[in-house]
Amino acid sequence: MNTPSTTVPVELPVSLKAAIEDIAGTDESHVSAFLLAAAAERVAAHQSTAAFFAERRARANPAAALALLADGGGEDPRPGDELPLTP
């Protein structure tokens, strides 16, 4: 499969490029492959996060959440639940 591609010039700090070369090897094709994999990983993480929050938002019940917050509780704090004293 031949996926269409494009070239994107990227300016990297010298220290970051050196670190990438250490990980990927000094060959430019290895550096390009490393950057491609890193970008693809970040895009996938972003899309997964967006899907997660979209699903949570779809099943949210704001009225029930507000009712829970307005309830005020019904029992005293248990031992160990106290807030620490500030100096």
C-alpha positions in Angstrom: 0.0 0.0 0.0 1.4 3.4 -1.0 0.0 6.1 1.3 0.3 9.7 0.1 2.7 11.7 2.2 4.1 15.2 2.4 7.3 16.7 3.7 7.2 19.0 6.8 10.2 21.0 7.8 10.6 20.9 11.5 13.0 23.0 13.6 14.3 21.0 16.6 16.6 22.2 19.4 20.0 20.7 18.9 19.8 18.8 22.2 16.5 17.1 21.2 17.8 16.2 17.7 20.9 14.6 19.4 18.6 12.6 21.8 16.5 11.4 18.9 19.7 10.4 17.0 20.9 8.5 20.0 17.6 6.6 20.2 17.0 6.1 16.5 20.5 5.9 15.2 22.2 8.6 13.2 20.8 7.7 9.8 18.3 10.4 8.7 15.8 7.7 7.6 15.9 6.3 11.1 15.3 9.8 12.6 12.4 10.3 10.2 10.9 7.0 11.1 11.3 7.8 14.8 9.5 11.2 14.4 6.8 9.6 12.3 6.1 6.9 15.0 6.2 9.6 17.8 3.7 11.8 15.9 1.4 8.8 15.2 1.5 7.7 18.8 0.6 11.2 20.0 -2.3 11.5 17.5 -3.7 8.1 18.6 -3.5 9.1 22.3 -5.3 12.4 21.6 -8.0 10.6 19.6 -8.5 8.0 22.3 -8.7 10.7 25.0 -11.3 12.6 23.0 -13.4 9.5 22.4 -13.2 8.6 26.1 -14.5 12.0 27.2 -17.1 12.1 24.4 -18.5 8.8 25.7 -18.5 10.0 29.3 -20.2 13.3 28.3 -22.9 11.4 26.4 -23.9 9.4 29.5 -23.5 12.3 32.0 -26.5 13.2 34.2 -26.0 16.8 35.4 -29.2 16.8 37.4 -28.2 13.7 39.4 -24.7 15.2 40.0 -26.1 18.5 41.2 -28.5 16.6 43.5 -25.6 14.6 45.0 -23.7 17.8 45.6 -26.7 19.5 47.2 -27.3 16.5 49.5 -24.9 17.6 52.1 -24.0 14.1 53.3 -25.4 12.3 56.2 -22.6 11.0 58.3 -19.7 12.4 60.2 -16.2 12.0 58.9 -14.6 8.7 59.8 -11.4 8.7 61.9 -8.5 9.5 59.5 -10.6 11.6 57.2 -9.7 14.9 59.0 -7.8 17.6 57.0 -4.3 18.1 58.2 -3.6 21.1 60.4 -1.7 23.9 58.6 1.1 25.6 60.5 
